[in-house]
């Protein structure tokens, strides 16, 4: 993650053009974020071609998200220790090769392994993109513009996922939502080898590999146990064993973090109210909001009969609304405060979820996809910025990069477990019925549940988040 004091080692006498470094870093970030969402519109086609079950379908998304979240902090530490350029290249190469493997997969298991390896590559690649950019651009207005470009590209990658995926599935096949990464990744890889300069943190730090493996394995095992409840019930061994194993692995992770000298996730940070409350709120919000794209895409294609391209186009307004919310959040924070804006954004999202839960099998686009989708994602955009600001306000300057990584990890981990829970809820309501009406009942229940989770999040924010406006560390530690 972002360090304030770096030692930069450049192997060339002539530095590359700054715009080229920014472009390469942003291209890496775009690929990573795009692949969180690009597969959503391809899910029905993947299921038909590879014979995936409903449970397997959720793991096409979750395998990537869990590996990405579980190893992201480790990827940032590896960049500090071994060099940001080196980790950027390793992560991008792994991501590109896994994309090729996934695009050529002949059965569901091969696809899920490829998606997990993609997530691992993304976790190594993503933290280096920002540090490479900030190392190349001097402090001041130029760096702020570069960071704004990086942020916009990241948001654009998430927003473009549905549209890009729909066009590729309709025009070629579902395989191209993964194969398209191969030529793009190869070009970025070649340019990065030639033009990027190496940089690393001046202080050596060892990697907490046991911590990363334990938290990732624990999260995946918990998600698997939750997904078993629909078919096996809560009291069967097939459910209880993985749930117990997942909790044991998470407990082992906490024990390792408490004892190791350089932990992946320093538990002492959570004694700071701003850090612990903001991460808890982000985890809860992520558990509801992460699955929105998944179920909206399934509703559009499985119930309303949209093609993949039509489903991608249908979600463009909600994709743009999350960008709008992210841009508006800094303007509203001075007046409302970080806590007030986070609660307001979550309420707006909850209103969208309540509206969406009234969906029918003959739904009209305007009232049962576009408008509720805009509310859900506008609220998500308004909420993320103040929660991130609160979390970082409670940390020392040298911990800012770590805390930024923590809150992104909390959101993705919450989303992964949330998707497992919501998929189980939808499948339990639908049962063996495959009719549009039955599917709609399951999806509607998911959005009603999501609304309840978000309202609980509002209560948590109002009770626990500090009242300050995230202006500095002193406020973050002292505000009540």
C-alpha positions in Angstrom: 0.0 0.0 0.0 0.9 3.6 0.0 4.1 4.5 1.8 5.2 8.1 2.4 8.9 7.4 2.3 10.2 5.2 -0.5 13.6 4.4 -1.8 13.3 4.3 -5.6 15.8 2.4 -7.7 15.8 3.2 -11.4 17.8 1.0 -13.7 17.8 3.4 -16.6 19.5 6.8 -17.0 16.5 8.2 -18.7 13.2 8.1 -16.9 10.1 7.2 -18.9 7.4 9.8 -19.6 5.2 10.3 -16.6 2.0 9.9 -18.6 3.2 6.5 -19.7 3.8 5.3 -16.1 0.4 6.6 -15.1 -1.2 4.9 -18.1 0.4 1.5 -17.3 -0.5 1.7 -13.6 -4.1 2.6 -14.4 -4.3 -0.2 -17.0 -3.4 -2.7 -14.3 -6.0 -1.2 -11.9 -8.7 -1.3 -14.7 -8.1 -5.0 -15.4 -8.3 -5.9 -11.7 -11.6 -4.0 -11.0 -13.2 -5.0 -14.3 -12.9 -8.7 -13.5 -14.9 -8.2 -10.3 -18.0 -7.4 -12.3 -17.4 -8.4 -15.9 -18.4 -12.1 -15.4 -21.8 -11.2 -14.0 -23.6 -11.0 -17.3 -21.8 -14.1 -18.5 -23.0 -16.3 -15.6 -26.1 -17.8 -17.3 -24.0 -18.7 -20.4 -21.3 -20.2 -18.2 -23.9 -22.3 -16.4 -25.5 -23.6 -19.6 -22.1 -24.4 -21.2 -20.3 -26.0 -18.2 -23.3 -27.4 -16.3 -22.6 -25.3 -13.2 -25.0 -25.6 -10.3 -26.5 -22.5 -8.6 -23.9 -23.0 -5.9 -21.1 -23.3 -8.4 -22.4 -20.1 -10.1 -21.8 -18.0 -7.0 -18.3 -19.4 -6.7 -17.4 -18.0 -10.1 -17.7 -14.6 -8.4 -16.6 -15.6 -4.9 -13.5 -17.6 -5.8 -12.0 -14.3 -7.3 -13.3 -12.1 -4.5 -12.1 -14.3 -1.6 -8.6 -14.8 -3.0 -8.4 -11.1 -3.9 -9.5 -10.0 -0.4 -7.5 -12.6 1.5 -4.2 -11.9 -0.1 -4.4 -8.1 -0.9 -2.6 -7.0 2.3 0.0 -9.6 1.7 0.4 -8.3 -1.8 1.0 -4.8 -0.5 3.7 -6.0 1.9 5.4 -8.0 -0.8 5.6 -4.9 -2.9 7.2 -3.0 0.0 9.7 -5.7 0.5 10.6 -7.1 -2.9 9.8 -4.1 -5.1 6.6 -2.7 -6.5 7.5 -3.2 -10.2 8.5 -6.8 -9.5 5.2 -7.5 -7.8 3.2 -5.6 -10.4 4.8 -7.9 -13.1 4.4 -11.1 -11.1 0.7 -10.3 -10.3 -0.1 -9.2 -13.9 1.6 -12.3 -15.4 -0.4 -14.6 -13.0 -3.6 -12.7 -13.7 -3.1 -13.0 -17.4 -2.2 -16.7 -17.4 -5.2 -17.5 -15.1 -7.5 -15.6 -17.5 -6.3 -17.8 -20.3 -6.9 -20.9 -18.2 -10.4 -19.7 -17.3 -11.3 -18.9 -20.9 -10.2 -22.3 -22.0 -11.9 -24.2 -19.1 -13.8 -27.3 -20.1 -15.5 -28.0 -16.8 -16.7 -26.0 -13.8 -13.9 -27.0 -11.5 -11.3 -25.7 -13.9 -13.0 -22.4 -14.2 -13.3 -22.0 -10.4 -9.6 -22.7 -10.0 -8.7 -20.2 -12.7 -10.9 -17.5 -11.0 -9.1 -18.1 -7.7 -5.7 -17.8 -9.3 -6.9 -14.6 -11.0 -7.9 -13.2 -7.6 -4.4 -14.1 -6.2 -2.8 -12.3 -9.2 -5.0 -9.3 -8.6 -4.1 -9.2 -4.9 -0.4 -9.1 -5.8 -0.9 -6.6 -8.6 -3.5 -4.1 -7.2 -1.5 -2.6 -4.3 1.5 -1.8 -6.5 -0.5 0.2 -9.0 -1.0 3.2 -6.7 2.5 3.1 -5.2 4.1 3.0 -8.7 2.0 6.0 -9.7 2.9 8.1 -6.7 6.6 7.2 -6.9 6.6 8.5 -10.5 4.7 11.7 -10.0 6.0 14.5 -7.7 3.8 15.7 -4.8 1.4 18.5 -5.5 -1.3 19.2 -8.0 0.2 16.8 -10.6 0.1 13.9 -8.1 -3.5 14.7 -7.2 -4.5 14.7 -10.8 -2.8 11.3 -11.3 -4.5 9.8 -8.2 -7.9 11.2 -9.5 -7.2 9.5 -12.8 -6.4 6.2 -11.1 -9.6 6.5 -9.0 -11.7 7.3 -12.0 -10.2 4.4 -14.0 -11.0 2.0 -11.0 -14.6 3.2 -10.8 -14.9 3.0 -14.6 -13.7 -0.5 -14.6 -16.4 -1.6 -12.2 -19.0 0.4 -14.1 -17.9 -0.9 -17.5 -17.9 -4.6 -16.5 -21.6 -5.2 -17.3 -21.4 -3.5 -20.7 -18.1 -5.0 -21.7 -19.2 -8.5 -20.6 -22.5 -8.2 -22.4 -21.0 -7.2 -25.6 -18.4 -10.0 -25.5 -20.9 -12.7 -24.6 -23.3 -11.6 -27.3 -20.7 -11.0 -30.0 -18.4 -13.9 -29.3 -18.9 -16.1 -26.2 -18.7 -16.1 -22.4 -15.1 -17.3 -22.7 -14.0 -13.9 -24.0 -14.9 -12.1 -20.8 -11.7 -13.9 -19.6 -9.7 -14.3 -22.8 -9.9 -10.5 -23.5 -7.5 -10.1 -20.6 -4.8 -12.0 -22.4 -3.8 -9.6 -25.2 -4.4 -6.6 -23.0 -2.4 -8.1 -20.2 0.5 -9.0 -22.6 0.7 -5.5 -23.9 0.7 -3.9 -20.4 3.2 -6.5 -19.2 5.6 -5.7 -22.1 5.3 -2.0 -21.5 5.8 -2.4 -17.8 9.0 -4.4 -18.2 10.4 -1.7 -20.4 9.2 1.5 -18.8 8.4 1.1 -15.1 11.0 1.9 -12.5 11.6 -0.2 -9.4 10.7 1.1 -6.0 10.6 -0.4 -2.5 10.3 0.6 1.1 13.6 1.4 2.7 12.8 -0.7 5.8 12.8 -4.5 5.3 9.7 -6.3 6.6 9.0 -10.0 6.4 5.8 -11.4 4.9 3.0 -12.8 7.1 2.2 -15.7 4.7 0.6 -17.9 7.5 -1.8 -15.1 8.3 -2.8 -14.6 4.7 -3.4 -18.3 4.1 -5.4 -18.8 7.3 -7.7 -15.8 6.7 -8.3 -16.8 3.1 -8.9 -20.5 3.8 -11.1 -19.5 6.8 -13.3 -17.2 4.7 -13.6 -19.7 1.8 -14.5 -22.5 4.2 -17.1 -20.4 6.0 -18.7 -19.4 2.6 -18.8 -23.0 1.5 -20.4 -24.0 4.8 -23.1 -21.3 4.4 -23.8 -22.4 0.8 -24.3 -26.0 2.0 -27.3 -25.0 4.2 -29.7 -24.8 1.3 -29.3 -28.4 0.3 -28.3 -30.0 3.6 -29.9 -27.8 6.3 -28.2 -26.1 9.3 -27.8 -29.2 11.5 -26.2 -31.6 9.0 -22.6 -32.6 9.2 -22.0 -31.3 5.7 -22.9 -27.9 7.0 -21.6 -27.9 10.5 -18.1 -29.3 9.7 -17.1 -26.6 7.2 -18.6 -23.9 9.4 -16.6 -25.1 12.4 -13.5 -25.5 10.3 -13.9 -22.0 9.0 -14.3 -20.5 12.4 -11.3 -22.5 13.6 -9.2 -21.1 10.8 -10.3 -17.5 11.5 -9.4 -18.1 15.2 -6.0 -19.4 14.1 -5.6 -16.3 12.0 -6.3 -14.0 15.0 -3.9 -16.0 17.2 -1.1 -15.6 14.6 -1.8 -11.9 14.2 -1.6 -11.4 18.0 1.8 -13.2 18.2 3.7 -12.3 15.1 6.1 -9.4 15.1 5.0 -8.0 11.7 1.3 -9.0 11.4 -0.7 -8.8 8.2 -3.5 -7.2 10.1 -2.2 -5.4 13.3 -5.0 -6.1 15.8 -4.0 -3.1 17.9 -5.4 -0.9 15.2 -8.9 -2.0 16.1 -8.6 -0.4 19.5 -9.0 2.9 17.7 -12.7 3.6 17.5 -12.7 5.2 14.1 -10.9 2.2 12.6 -12.9 -0.6 14.2 -16.3 1.1 13.6 -15.6 2.1 10.0 -14.4 -1.4 9.1 -17.4 -3.0 10.8 -19.7 -0.7 8.9 -17.9 -1.4 5.6 -18.1 -5.2 6.2 -21.9 -5.0 6.9 -22.6 -2.7 3.9 -20.4 -4.9 1.6 -22.3 -8.0 2.6 -25.5 -6.4 1.2 -24.2 -4.3 -1.6 -21.7 -6.7 -3.2 -24.3 -9.1 -4.5 -26.5 -6.4 -6.1 -24.9 -6.9 -9.6 -25.1 -10.7 -9.3 -28.9 -10.9 -8.6 -29.8 -8.0 -10.9 -28.1 -9.7 -13.8 -29.8 -13.0 -13.1 -33.2 -11.3 -12.8 -32.7 -9.5 -16.1 -31.6 -12.6 -18.0 -33.4 -15.5 -16.3 -36.7 -13.8 -15.6 -37.1 -10.9 -18.0 -35.3 -12.6 -20.9 -32.7 -10.0 -21.6 -29.7 -10.9 -23.7 -26.3 -10.5 -22.0 -25.7 -7.2 -23.9 -29.2 -5.9 -22.9 -28.5 -6.9 -19.3 -25.2 -5.0 -19.4 -26.9 -1.9 -20.9 -29.7 -2.1 -18.4 -27.2 -1.7 -15.5 -25.3 1.3 -17.1 -27.4 3.9 -15.2 -26.7 2.3 -11.8 -23.1 1.9 -12.7 -22.8 5.6 -13.5 -24.7 6.5 -10.3 -22.0 4.9 -8.1 -19.4 7.1 -9.8 -21.7 10.1 -9.2 -22.1 9.3 -5.6 -18.3 8.9 -5.2 -17.8 12.3 -6.8 -20.5 14.0 -4.7 -19.4 12.6 -1.3 -16.4 14.9 -0.7 -18.7 17.9 -1.3 -21.3 16.8 1.2 -18.9 15.7 3.9 -18.0 19.2 5.3 -21.7 19.9 5.9 -23.0 16.5 7.1 -19.8 15.0 8.6 -18.5 11.6 7.7 -20.9 9.8 10.0 -23.9 11.6 8.8 -23.1 11.2 5.1 -22.3 7.5 5.6 -25.7 6.9 7.3 -27.5 9.0 4.7 -25.9 7.1 1.8 -26.8 3.7 3.4 -30.4 4.9 3.9 -30.6 5.8 0.2 -29.3 2.4 -0.7 -31.7 0.7 1.6 -34.6 2.6 -0.1 -33.4 1.2 -3.4 -33.3 -2.3 -2.0 -36.9 -2.0 -0.6 -38.0 -0.8 -4.0 -36.2 -3.6 -5.8 -37.8 -6.2 -3.5 -41.1 -5.4 -5.1 -39.9 -6.8 -8.4 -42.3 -9.0 -10.5 -41.8 -11.6 -13.2 -43.2 -9.1 -15.7 -41.1 -6.2 -14.5 -40.8 -2.9 -16.4 -37.3 -1.7 -16.9 -37.8 1.8 -15.6 -39.4 0.9 -12.3 -37.9 -2.5 -11.6 -34.3 -2.2 -12.7 -33.2 1.3 -13.6 -34.6 3.6 -10.8 -34.1 1.2 -7.8 -30.6 0.4 -9.2 -29.7 4.1 -9.3 -30.8 4.5 -5.7 -28.9 1.4 -4.5 -25.6 2.4 -6.2 -25.9 6.1 -5.5 -26.1 5.3 -1.9 -23.1 2.9 -2.2 -21.1 5.7 -3.7 -22.0 8.2 -1.0 -21.2 5.8 1.8 -17.8 4.4 0.8 -15.8 7.7 0.8 -16.8 8.8 4.4 -16.2 5.4 5.8 -12.7 5.3 4.3 -12.1 8.8 5.5 -13.1 7.9 9.0 -11.0 4.8 9.1 -7.8 6.6 7.9 -8.4 9.5 10.2 -8.0 7.2 13.2 -4.6 5.9 12.1 -1.1 7.4 12.3 0.2 8.7 9.0 2.6 5.8 8.6 -0.4 3.4 9.0 -2.6 5.2 6.4 -1.8 2.8 3.6 -2.4 -0.3 5.8 -5.7 1.1 7.0 -6.8 1.9 3.4 -6.1 -1.8 2.6 -8.0 -3.0 5.6 -11.2 -1.2 4.7 -11.0 -2.5 1.1 -10.5 -5.9 2.5 -13.4 -5.6 4.9 -15.7 -4.6 2.1 -14.7 -7.5 -0.2 -14.7 -10.1 2.6 -18.1 -8.9 3.7 -19.3 -9.1 0.1 -18.0 -12.7 -0.3 -19.8 -14.0 2.8 -22.9 -11.9 2.0 -23.1 -13.5 -1.5 -22.9 -16.9 0.0 -25.7 -16.1 2.5 -27.9 -14.3 -0.1 -27.5 -17.1 -2.7 -28.6 -19.6 -0.1 -31.6 -17.4 0.8 -32.7 -17.1 -2.8 -32.2 -20.9 -3.5 -34.2 -21.8 -0.4 -37.2 -19.6 -1.4 -37.1 -20.8 -5.1 -36.7 -24.5 -4.2 -37.0 -26.9 -7.1 -39.2 -24.6 -9.1 -37.4 -23.0 -12.0 -40.2 -20.8 -13.3 -39.7 -17.0 -13.7 -42.2 -16.4 -10.9 -40.4 -18.7 -8.5 -37.0 -17.2 -9.3 -38.4 -13.7 -8.8 -39.6 -14.7 -5.3 -36.0 -15.8 -4.4 -34.4 -12.6 -5.8 -37.0 -10.4 -4.1 -36.3 -12.0 -0.7 -32.6 -11.3 -1.2 -33.3 -7.6 -1.7 -35.6 -7.5 1.3 -32.9 -9.1 3.4 -30.3 -6.7 2.0 -32.5 -3.8 3.0 -32.7 -5.1 6.6 -28.9 -5.5 6.7 -28.4 -2.0 5.5 -30.8 -0.6 8.1 -28.9 -2.4 10.7 -25.8 -0.8 9.3 -27.4 2.7 9.7 -28.0 1.9 13.4 -24.4 0.7 13.8 -23.1 3.9 12.2 -25.1 6.3 14.3 -24.2 4.5 17.5 -20.6 3.6 17.0 -19.0 5.8 14.4 -17.3 8.9 15.8 -19.0 12.2 15.2 -16.0 14.1 13.9 -15.6 14.9 10.2 -12.5 12.8 9.6 -10.2 15.8 9.5 -7.4 14.4 11.5 -6.0 11.7 13.8 -6.6 13.6 17.0 -10.3 13.9 16.2 -10.4 10.3 15.1 -9.2 9.1 18.5 -11.1 11.5 20.7 -14.4 12.2 19.1 -17.5 10.7 20.5 
